[in-house]
Amino acid sequence: LFGIRLRDGHRAYRHDQVRRQGYSSVLRERRSFSGVSGMKAPLSWLREYVDIPVGPDELAARLTMIGLEVGSVEQVGVDAEGIVAGRIDSVEPHPNSGRLRICVVHDGEREWRVVCGAPNAVPGMMAPFARPGSSLATGVTIRQTVIRGEKSEGMLCSAKEIGAGDDHSGLMQLPADTEPGTPIGKVLSLPDAVLDIDVTWNRPDCLSIMGVAREIAALFRRPFRMPDISFTEAGDPVETLASVEIEDAGCCPRYTARIVRGVAVGPSPGWMQRRLALCGVRPISNVVDVTNYVMLECGHPLHAFDYRLIDGRKIVVRRARPGERIKTLDSVERLLSSDVLVIADARRPVAVAGIMGGAGTEIRDDTTDVLLESAAFDPAVIRRGSLALGLGSESSRRFERGVPADMVDAAGRRAVHLIARVCGGRVARGVLDAYPGRVARKAVRCRFSRVRDLLGIDIGGDRIVEILKSLDFTVTESTSEECCAQPPPFRVDVELEADLIEEVARLHGLDKVPEAVPSAKVAPDASDAPFRAVAACRGNLAALGLREIMNYSFISGAMLDMFGIESNRRVKLPNPVSSDHAFLRPSLVPQMVETLGRNISRQICDAGLFEIGRVFEREQTGRICERLMVCAGLMGRVGRTGPDMRRPVDREEMFLGLKGVLDGLLRAQKAQPHSWKHSANPAFEEGWCVSLVVDGRARGTMGILRSSIRKEWRMGEPVAVAEIEAEPLLENVFRTPAAADVGAYPSVSRDVAMIVSEDVTHESVVACIRRAGPPELTSVVLFDIYRGDAIGPARKSMAYSLVYQSKDRTLTDEEANEFHEKVKQALRMELGAQIREA
């Protein structure tokens, strides 16, 4: 049995893959149209920006009700009494072990003698110290003991042992200014909870701690505290140290760079490492950790370059040149294409824009001068580059969803503040800010009556304005009937009145929306005939042996290019979720062929499929029109049985097979008389394409798929595809045909065989016979076509059976012969036919 997008194994949760090369942006794994991304948010970090009056479980429930679904709440650390901050005053070798050492630890009250095997224990270090009698996160109770003949009074702990992380390679280093004896829960904000939040595509702002904190502040009507972004500038102006050039403003609307000189690269502070670890990010070094920290905090990815390794002291944002290569930070050398946007210096690419940095300019142990990048990139460009390279990252995940250009400088300033704080150094005066893609956002009108009507709740205008202001919308105008709200720069998803209404619904409470019992009203003039007509068409196609498929209404530009669909017909989406869904489909044919190809990749080589769906195209006037179309596709040995399954498929069989399906469908739908005319289409083989003509108008196209397209899906045999307008199929489906009298008198049959030129069509022969024949001619049936050397090249023999029957008498042989002779004479005169006499 042929199937529809069959999948094997445990893979039904996603689209199947095509095992082939070429058109990677279209035909490899397709991501689902909508999706979520996880964001880990430690409660202790959130509390830095907003006061949270409830516990983690209730907070998770409340966030879920406003659209930020919390998948899980992970409890981190223990509130263990007896574990405090301890200062290591001295470290001596263990007399009976080469690996162990004896540390003297001060806990603010007294000194303790502890046997420790951690390699990073040094005098002056602050570390968690478990006094005798305390319990670790692993459940172990600490007691005084003797280890290799030396007394040990307590234990110095790693992060894993106190539940503050997974690192157990050495002691957890606490901030140097921690007071000995301070409870570890106070030092590290333990116990803590980490919310794992599923963030939808339209809320990239919530892929950040600040974004989630803003939602909490609005939810509980608490003030939101901004982080410190202040710093002191000194030294040379940044314009004298470097320059920035953007070659394609459409790909990079804004790029800023700041320079910090004299930094000291080393481990980042414990509090920063702990927060990164709680969010699933591995600490690397203080400069790199700052960029990751700000990405998690603000939702804005950054990149730090070693300034001394930037050739020409110049940053250029451009498309990759043919043949260029770059070795990325994962130590993989990658061949770049023009689909990839790069950050280059005066000589070579130094980073893949928005995805990953290059291995030649990364921050090293001996780095002293840092050039900090903060930029905004086009989401579609980053998505396309990520697919082309098969490379993704936390940065690309955010850029693909949209990073606001207006927030670029704020993220850069925050990072510079932290670098100056934890790495030292001098911040050069000023900022390199290239902003060619500045776009002014418009205020959105919100009618209060529309909010009430759409949500079905009684909510006042003052409350609506209050909700919008709590979400940082600027209300520019407000009356008793409506208001105008300016979205904050970080809310790139708000453009329409419906978006504002959704915000009101979320914050007012989705649980407060009343449950209305569905009701139906009888409309005397309403008719469901169009729906029943489509259902009848669907049923007739299934009865003809086809199976239905369904596809998105969105398609990629690469797919449209492959099928030769003109660019002036295409309707491009203003904010596509990905390059795979950048256009509204102007035809059902590309996705039909793609589905047939996907079946072949799953060894389903015989299939007959159909789809009924809407297409969208731009007319010459610029207006976008929408039409309902029917598409059908055949491949393989559909309809054959037994030994015939072994015989190869040829173009004529496939072409006539699909034509027969469409003729049958047109008859079943009681469509008006139709004909087929030769035509041309870039998707079909030359000479194997026809147009369906109904009532003098071309209403569809059918043909054999071009071999160059078939090769993209490894289709070795001919494939027939047709696309016709649904209107002629639907307009007469419920028409009751007029009854005709059944002939009471016998009929007379006559055959006629003729040799005609190869370009004479069956349609022209039937038309000639009908014109010459009398009213008594009731049937014309073609029963044989012959080609061979006996009749010569470019000629063929066609044989027809004609039936004559009178309604009021029995025809004589003489009358029938006379009728038949007139028909043969017409064939000779009009078509140049050579009648073959018995």
N, C-alpha and C positions, 0 to 999 in steps of 0.2 A: 504494500500500500504506500502511495506517496503521502508525504506528511508536510506539516507546516512548521518550519523553524524547530525541527526536532533537536533535542539536546540529550546527551547521555550523561550518566553519572550524577553527581551532586552539584550540578551547575545551572539549575533552573532559576537561581536567584539573580542571574544577570544575563545579558545578551551573549549569544554564542560567538566564538571567535572564528575568523577565517584563516585557515593555514595556508597563507600565500604571501607573496611580496607585492609591493606597489600600492599606491594610494593609502598609505598608512593612516592618514587623517580621516579616512572615510571607512575603511573596510576592516581594520583590526578591531580590537575590543571597543564596543560603543558603551560609553557610560550612560546610565539612565538619565532621563531628562531632568528629573529633580533629584536632589540628594542632600545628605547631611554630612557635617564634619564635626569631629569631636573637639571639645575645648575643655581642658582641665583647669579648674579654678579653685585654688586653696582658699579656705574660708579666712585664714589669717591674712592673706594678701588682699582679699576683698575688703576686709575691715579697715585697711589703710585709707580707703577712699570713701567709705560710707559706714555708718553705724547700723548694725544688723540686729534688730530686736528679737529675733526668733532663732531657734536651733537649726542645725543643718537639715534635718528631715522635713521640718515644716517649710524651710526656705526652698528646698527642692520641689515640694508640692506647689508652692506659690509660683515659682518660676515656670514650672510646667504649664500652669494655667494661663500664663501670659505669652506662651509660644516658645519658651526656651526649655525644651524637654530635658530633664535631668535623667540620664540613663542609670546612674548609680551614684552612691555617696560612699566614699572610701574613708574609713577612720584611720588616722595616721598618728602613731606615737601613743605613749601612755602617760597618764598623770601620776607618775610614780613618786612617792615620797622617798626621800633618802638619796635621790640622784640630783647632784648639784654641779655647779661649775667649779672645777678644781684647777689650781695652778701648779704646774710641775716645777718644783724648785731645783731638783737635781736628778741626774740620771747616771747610774753606775752599772758596770757589767755584772752579770750574775756569776758568782764564783763557780757554779757547778753546771753552767750551760753557756754555750757560745751564742745562742740566739736570744735568750731572755735577758732582761735588764731589770734593775731595781730602781724604781722612781720614788722620790719623796714628794708627796702631793699635799698642798695646803688647801683646806676647804673653807677658809675664813674663820675657823674656830681652833683647829689644831692641825698638826702634820700627821700624815698616814704613810706607811711604808707599803708599796704596792709592787708586786712582780708583774711585769708587762712584756709582751712580745711584739708590740707594734713597732714597725721600723721608723715611724715618723715622730716618736716621742723625743722631745728636746726640752732643755730647761727654758722656762719662761712661757711655755705653751699653755693655753687655756683649753681644757677638754672636759667632757662629761665624766663625772666621778660618781660611782655607785658605792655608797657607804655600806658597811655590813648590815644585813637585814633588809635591804631594799631588793625590789624585783625588777628584772629587765623585761623588755617587750617580748622576749622569747619565752617568758615564764620562769626563767631561772632565778632562784633566790641567792643573793650574794652572802657569803659567810667568810669569816676569817679562816685561812687555811695555810698549809705549808706546801710550797712548790719547790722541789729539788733542794730541800733542806733550808729554804728561806721563808720566813713568815710573810704572808701577803694579806694586808688589811683592806679589802675592798677591790674595786676593779675600775680601770680606765676604759672607756667605752667607745666603740665605733658608732656610726650613724645607724647601722642596722640593729645594733643591740638595744638602742633606746627607741626604735621605731620611727626614726627621723629620715630614713632613706634606705637604699639597698647597698650602699658602700660599706664593706667591712674589710677593706685592704689596710686600714690603719685607723688611728684615733680621729675622731671628728674634731676639727679645729673650731673653737668658738672665737668670737670677736675678742681681740686683745684687751679691750677696755672693759670686759665683763668682770664684775666684782666676784671674787671667790666666795663660794657659799650660796650664790644665787640659785634658787630652784631651777632645774633644767626646763621645766614647763614654762617658766616665765621668760627664760632666755630664748627659747625656740618656739614659743607660742604653742606648746603641746598641752593636751592633745589637740590635733587639728583634724579637719575634714576636707576632702577634695571632692568637689562636684564635677562629674563627667557630663558635660552638657552637649547635646546634639544641636548644632547650629545649622539652620537651613541656608540654602543658596542665597536667599535675598537678604540675609543679615550678616554681611562680612564684618560689621562693626562689633559683633558679639564674639568674634574670634580673638578677643582680648579681655584682659582682666578689667580694664576701665570700662569697656562696653557692657560687660555683665554688671559691674558696679553701678553704672548709670541706670540700668533697668531696675536694680534693687532700690536705688534712691527714689526713683519715680514710683515704684510699687509701694514702698512704705512711707513715702512723703518725707524723706530724710534729705538733708543737704549733701551734695556731692563735693568731695575735696579733690582739687587738682594737684598732681604731683609738682614738685619744684623743678623748674627748667632754667633757673638762673645760673649764671657763671660769669667769671671775669675774663675779659679779653686783654691780650697783651701781645707785644711783638709786632711783626710785620703785617701789613694788610694782606688778606688772603688772595686778593687779585694779583699781587706780585709773586705769589708762590705757585699758582696753578690757574688753569682755565677750563671751561666747560663748553662743549659744542654739541647741539642736538641736530642731527641731520634729518630726522623724521619726527615732526611734532605730533603726528597722529599716533605714533607708537609710544612716545614719551612726552606727555604734556608738561611735565615738570621734573627738574633734576637739581638738587642742591648738594653742595659739598662744603664741609668745614675741615680745617686742619688743626690738629693738636700736636704740639712738638714737645719732646722731652718726656714721654710717658715711660713708665717702668712696667714691662710685661711680667706678669707672675700670676699666682692663683688669685681668683676673685674672693671677696669676703665670704665668710661662712653663710651669712643670711641670704646672699645672692645665690650661692651654690644650692642652698636648701630649696629656695623657691623654684629654681630651674629644675631641680630633681623632682620636686612634687608635680611639675607640669610635664615630666617625661623628657626633659632636655638634659643632655650630659654636659656638665661644666668642662670648659677647655682652658681658657685663660681669661684674665680680667677684661681685656679689650673685646674679645670675641663674646664673652659672656654678657657684656653690656649690650651688644647688638641683639643677642637673643632675648635678653631680659626686656628690652624696650619693645621688641616684636610681640612678646607675650603680653606686656603691659598695655601698649597702645594699639596693637593690631597692625603695626606698620613695620614691614621688614626693612632692615638696614644692612649695609655691608661696609666693612672696614678694610682699607687697603694699606699696605706698607708704602708710605709716601715716597721713600727713596727708590722703590722699584717701579714707579710709574714713569715710563720713558717719555721724555719731552715735557714732563710736568703738565700733561694735557689729558683731559677726559673727553672722549667722543662717544656719543650714543648713536649707534648706526646698525643697519642690517649686516649680517655676516656676508663676507665676500665668498664667491665660489672657491672651494678648495681649502678654505681656512680651517685650522684645527685649534683646539684648546684642550689642555689637560685640566680638568676640574678638580675640586677639592677632594673628591672621592678617588683620586689617583687614576682616573680613566681618561684616556685621550679620545676626544670626540671630533668627528668630522662635521662641520657646520654647513647649513644651507641657508638660503635667503629667507626661509621661514623663521629663522632664529634672530632675535635682537641681542646685540652684544654691547658690553661696555669695553671700549678700547682705549689704549693710550696712543701716542703718536706712531706706534709701530705695529701693534698686534692686539688681538682681543685679550682682555684681562679678566673678564667675567661674562657669564651668560646672564643677561639682564633678567632680574626678577626670579631666577631659578637657583643658580649656584655660582660661587666665585671661582676664579682660576687659581691653579696651584703655584703660579709664578709670582703672585703679588700678595699672598696671604700674610696675616700677622704671624711673626716668628718670635722666638725667645729674645732675639737681639733687636727687635723693632723698637725704635724710639720716636718716630714721627708717623702719625696716622692721618690718612685722608678718609673722612667718614662720608659715605654716600647715603642720601635719603631722597627717594624718587617715587614717581608714580608712573605706571606703565599701562598700556591698553590691555584689558583682560584677555581679549581674543588673541592678541599677539603672544602673550605669555602661554596661553593654553596651546596654541599651535606649536610653539617652540618646545614645550614640554613633551608633546606627543611626538614631534619629529625626532627628539633625542632620546625618547624613552626615559626621561629623567624628571622626577618630581621632588619637591621639598616643602618644608613648612612655609617658606617664602612664596613659592609658586602657588601653593594652596590659597594663600590670601590674595595675591595679585590676580589670580584667575577670577575671583569673586568681586574684585573692585576695591582699590585703595584710593581714597579721595586725595586729589592733588592739593586741596587747601590745607590738609593736615601734615603735609610733608615737612615743613619747617619746624612745626611743634615737636614732631618725633625726633628730628635731628637735634634740636636744642636739648631735649630730655636726655638723649644719649651723650651729648657733649658734657652736660652737667654731671652725669654719672662717671664718665671717663675721668674728668677732672677730679672727681671725688675719690675714686678707688684706684686710679692709675697715676695720678699726678699729672704734671705737664702744664704747658702754656697754650691757651686757645688763641689762635691767630685772629686778628680783628676782622670782623665782617663775615659774610657768607657768599659763596658763588651760587646764585639762584637764577637758573634758566627756566623761564615759565612762559613758553610760547603758546600753550594750550589753555590759557585762562578762559573759563566759561562762567558767566554770571547765571546763577540759579534763580528761577522765578518763584515767587510766593504762590502757594496753592490755596485756592478758594475752598472753603468748607461751609456748606449750608447746614444749619442746625436741623432743619426739618428733614433733610435727606438722611442725616445720621439717625434720627428717630425712626424714620420709615424703613430704613435698611436693616437696622438692628432690632426693631420691634420693642424698644425700651423707651421709657419716659425719662429723658435726661436733659437738663437745662443747658443753655448756652454757656453760662458761667462755668459749669463743671467741665464742659468740653474744652473751653479755653484753658482751664486749670490743668487738665490732663496734658494738653499739648505743650504748655509751658514747662511742666515737670519733666518732659522728655527733651527739653532744650530747644524746642521750636520757638522761633521768634514770631509772636503774633503782631503783625504790622497794622492790621485794621480789625476792628470788631464792632459789630452792631448787635441789635437784638435778634437779627435774623441770620447772620453769617459772620465769618471771620476769614482773614487771610493769614496763612502761617508760612513762615520761611523755614524750610528744613535746616537742621544744623549740618555743618560740612561733613560730618562723619556718617550721615544717613543718606547714602547714595541710592537707596532703594525707594525713597519717597518722591513721587512725581505727580500723582493723581489725587483727586478727592477721595477715591476709594481707599487709597493708602492711609490718609488721615483718619478715615472712619475705622479702618482696621486698628489703628493705634488707640483710638477711643475705646473700641470694644475690648482690646487686650487689658487696658489699665482699669477700665470700669469694672471688668469682671465678666469673662465668658460664662461663668456659672450664673450670672444674673440675667442672661438673655432668656426670656420665658420660653418654655416648651409649648409650641403651638401645635394643635392637632391638625394634620393636613386636611384641607378641605378642597372640594372641587365644585365648580359652577358649570351648569349646562349652558353653553352658548348656542343659541338656535342656528346661527349662520356658520358655525365652525365646521370644518370638514377635515377628517384625517385621511382623506384620499391620497395626498402626497406620500404620507408615511406607509400606507398600505400598498401603494404602487412600488415604492422602493423594496418593501418586504416581498412583493410578488417577483420583482426582478431578482432579488437575492435567492428566492426559492427556485426560480427557473434556472439560474446559473448552477445551483447545486444539483438540480435534476439533470443537467447536461454533463455532470461528472466533474465539476470544478469545486475546489475548496476555497473558503474565504480567508483572506489575510487582512491585517490592519497595521498601519504604520503611522508614525507621527506626521503632523502637518509641516514639520520642519526638516530641512535638508541642507547639506553643505554645498558651498560654492564649487568645490572640487568635483562633486558628483554632477552638478549641472554642466560644468565644463566638459566632462566626459561625454555627455549626451548631446552636446552642441546646442544647448538652449541659450538663446540670445540674452545678453546682459540687460538689454532695455526691457525685457519682459519680467525680470526678476524683482521680487519684493524683499528687500533686506530688512531684517529686524534691527531696531535701534539699539537694543541691549540684549544680544543673544547670550544664553548661558554658556555656550561653547561654540567653536567654529563648526562643529558637526551639526549645529542647529541654527545657522546664521541666516537662512532664507526660508520664506514660505514656499512650499513646493508649487511650481507652475505646471507640473505633470505628475501622473502616477507611475509612469513608465520606469524612471530610474529606480524607485524603491521596489517595484515588481521584479525587475532584473536582479537587484541586490538580494531579494528574498529567494529567488530561484537559485542564485549562486550560493547562498548560505546553505540551502538544502543539498546542493552538490557537494559542498565541503563536508557534509555529514553522510555522504554516500547515498543520498536520496536523489536518484538521477532521473526518475520518471515522475512528473508532477504537472497538474493542471490547476492553476490558482486564479482567483479573481479578487478585486478590491473595488468597493464603492466608496468614494471619498471626494472631498472638496479640494479644488486647486485654486491658486491665487496668482494672478499675473497683472502686470501694469500695462494699461493701454497706451496708445500713442498720445492721448491727451493727458496722461499722467494719472488718470483715475485707476484705482485698484478694483478689478472685478473678481468675482468669486463664482465658480461654477461647480456643479456636481457632475463627476465623471465616473465612468465604469471602465476598469482596466482588466484585461485577461491575459494570461501567459501560459504557454504550453512548452514543455520540453520532454524529451525522451520518448518512450514507447507507450504513451497514454492511450488506453483503449484497445491495445493489442492483447492477445492471449496465445497460449501454447507456443508452437514453433516460431510464430511471427515475432516473439520477443527477442529472437536472436538476430533478426535482420536489421541492418543499420537504418537509421532514419535519414531521409533526404529532405531537401528544402521544399520540394513540391508537396510531399506528404504533410509536412508540418504546416505549411502555408494553407493548404486546402482544409486540413483538420481544424485549424482555428477559424477559418472562414465559415466552415460548416457550423461550428459552435455559435458564431455570431448570427448567421442566418437563422438558426433555430431559435436563438434568443429574440431576434426581431419578430419572428412569427409568433412566438409565445406571448410577447408583449403587445401584439396587435399593432405594431408600428406601421406607418405608411410605407408604400412601395419604395424600395431602395435599390441602389446600384453601386457598383464598385468602379472607381476610376484610377488609372495609374497616377502616381504622385511621387514625391521625393521627400525624404526626411533624413537628417544627418545621423539618426540612430539606427537606420535600417539599410540593408544591402541595396545597392542600385539595381533597379529592375524588379525588386521584390517588395515594393511598397505600394499600397493602394489607399485611396480615401473612400470613406463611406459617404454616399450622397443620398440625402433624403429631402424630398421636395425642392430639389434644385440647389441645395446647400451642402457643403462639405461639413459633416458632423463627427468625423473621427478618422483615425488612421490605423492601419494594420500593416505588419511587415515582418520580414526575417531580420533578426538582430544582426548588426554589423559585426564581422568577425573580430575587429580590433577591440570591441567592447566585450565580446564573449571571452576573449583571452584573459581579461582582467579577473574573471572568476573561473578560469580553466574549464570553460564550456566547450567541449570538443565537437558537439553535434549542433545542428541548426536549432535555434530557439525562436518561436513565433510569439509576438506580443502585439496587442491591440489596445487602443484607448479611444473610447467614443463618448460623446455627450450623453448624459442620462435623459435629457428632456425628450427626445423622440422615442425613447423606450418607455416613458412614463405617461405620456399625454393621452394614450388611447387604451391603456391596459384594461380599463373597466367598461369599455365600449361593448355593447351587445351587437354582435354581427347580425345582419339581416338574413333571414332564412331564404334559401333558394329551393325551387322545385327540383325534386329528384326526377331525372329523366325517365320517362316511361317507355321510351323506344330504344331499340338496340343501337350501339355505337359501331363505327367502322374505323379500323386502325390502318394506317399507312406509314411506311418507313421511307426516309429519304437519307441517302449517303452522298457526301459531296467532298471534293478536294478544294481547299481554299488556301490562301496565303497564311503564313504563320501569324501575322499580326491581326487576323480576323478573330474577334472575341466571341465567346458564347453569347454574351449579352446582345451583340449586334445581330447575330444570327436569329435569335429569338425575336428581337424587335422586327426584323424583316419578315419573318414568318407571320407574326401577328398582324402586321400591316396588310399583307397580301391575303391572309386567310379570311374565310367567311365567318359570320357569327356562329356557325355550327362548330368551329374549331374550339374544342374544350381543353385540350392538353397538348403540351410540347415538352418532350423529355429527351435529354441527351443521354445516349446509352453507350457510345463508343468514341474514342479518339485514337487515331493511329498515326505514327510517324515512321518512315522507313525509306530505304533506297528505292523501293518500287514506285514511290510517288514523287521523288525528287527532293532536293534540299529546300529549306525555308517553306515547306508546304506540309499540310496535315490533312488527314481525313476525319470528318466528323459525321456521325450518324445519329439521327433523331427519329423518335417515334411520335406520330401525330394522331390524335383521336378526334373524329368528327361525330357529332351527335345532334339531332334535331329534337326540339321540344314538342313538336306537334305531328311528326310523321316519321316513318322509317325511311332512311336514306337508301337510295339505290347505289349499286356499284358505279354506274355511270356518273351520278352526281358526285360521289366521293372522288372518283378519278379526275373529274373536272376541277373540283376544289384543289386537289393535290397538284395538278398540272400548273395551275396559277401560282401556287407557292413556289414550285421549282423554277418557273420562269422568273419570278421576282428574285430568287437567290442568284440566278445567272446574271441578271441585269444589274442588281445593286451591289453584290459582293464579288462578282466575277467567279462564281462557284462553278466547278465542273461536276455535274451530277453524274454519279456512278449508277448506271442502270444494271439491273440484275441480268 
